[in-house]
Amino acid sequence: MLSIGQLVYSKNGRDKGYPFFITGTEGEYVYICDGKRRTLDKPKKKKIKHVQITNRVDGHIKESIEKRLYLKDSDLRSALAVLTGSLE
């Protein structure tokens, strides 16, 4: 089951292997952002079959998007760094 704020990895395309958060869903598509390559203003629309789904969900990101609270790209980058253990 897909959820907003869920961590996914791209399986195809130029962004292959990069982590993203799901910021929206639409049928067989998801909208993904990472705050760097894809910002909240311009999310990437990608087919569900082209993302590797994880069971990690960031509660703060999920709540902020669902309740339409103020969220910055830097918040996405910070949360991705914590969940993936990287220091990008």
C-alpha positions as CSV (number, residue, x, y, z in Angstrom):
1,M,0.0,0.0,0.0
2,L,1.4,3.4,-1.0
3,S,1.3,6.3,1.4
4,I,2.2,10.0,1.2
5,G,5.6,10.5,2.9
6,Q,6.7,7.0,2.0
7,L,10.3,6.5,1.0
8,V,10.8,5.0,-2.5
9,Y,13.7,4.5,-4.9
10,S,13.6,5.1,-8.6
11,K,14.1,1.9,-10.7
12,N,14.2,3.5,-14.1
13,G,15.3,6.7,-15.8
14,R,18.0,9.3,-15.2
15,D,17.2,9.2,-11.5
16,K,17.7,5.4,-11.2
17,G,18.7,4.5,-7.6
18,Y,17.9,7.8,-6.0
19,P,15.6,8.0,-3.0
20,F,12.4,10.1,-3.1
21,F,9.3,10.7,-1.0
22,I,5.9,10.1,-2.3
23,T,4.0,13.5,-2.3
24,G,0.9,12.4,-4.1
25,T,-0.8,9.6,-5.9
26,E,-3.0,9.5,-9.0
27,G,-4.2,6.1,-10.3
28,E,-1.2,4.1,-11.4
29,Y,1.1,7.1,-10.9
30,V,2.9,8.6,-7.9
31,Y,4.4,12.1,-7.6
32,I,7.9,12.0,-6.0
33,C,10.2,14.7,-4.7
34,D,13.6,14.8,-3.0
35,G,14.0,18.5,-2.4
36,K,17.1,18.7,-4.6
37,R,16.6,17.2,-8.1
38,R,12.9,17.3,-7.8
39,T,11.4,20.0,-5.7
40,L,8.0,20.4,-4.1
41,D,7.1,22.9,-6.8
42,K,7.9,20.4,-9.6
43,P,7.3,16.8,-8.5
44,K,8.2,13.9,-10.8
45,K,5.2,11.9,-12.1
46,K,6.2,8.3,-12.3
47,K,4.5,5.0,-12.8
48,I,4.2,2.8,-9.6
49,K,6.0,0.0,-11.4
50,H,9.0,2.2,-11.9
51,V,9.6,2.8,-8.2
52,Q,10.9,0.4,-5.5
53,I,8.7,0.7,-2.5
54,T,10.1,0.6,1.0
55,N,8.2,0.3,4.3
56,R,9.7,3.5,5.7
57,V,7.4,6.5,6.1
58,D,8.4,9.9,7.6
59,G,5.6,11.0,9.9
60,H,6.5,14.7,9.8
61,I,6.6,14.8,6.0
62,K,3.3,12.8,5.7
63,E,1.5,15.0,8.2
64,S,2.8,18.2,6.6
65,I,1.6,17.2,3.1
66,E,-1.7,15.8,4.2
67,K,-2.6,18.8,6.3
68,R,-1.1,21.3,3.8
69,L,1.3,22.7,6.3
70,Y,4.3,24.7,5.4
71,L,7.0,22.3,4.1
72,K,10.4,23.3,2.6
73,D,12.6,21.3,0.2
74,S,15.3,21.4,2.9
75,D,12.9,19.4,5.1
76,L,12.7,16.7,2.5
77,R,16.5,16.6,2.1
78,S,17.0,16.4,5.9
79,A,14.4,13.6,6.3
80,L,15.9,11.7,3.3
81,A,19.4,11.9,4.9
82,V,18.1,10.5,8.2
83,L,16.1,7.7,6.6
84,T,18.8,6.6,4.1
85,G,21.8,7.3,6.4
86,S,23.5,9.5,3.8
87,L,24.9,12.9,4.2
88,E,24.1,14.4,0.7
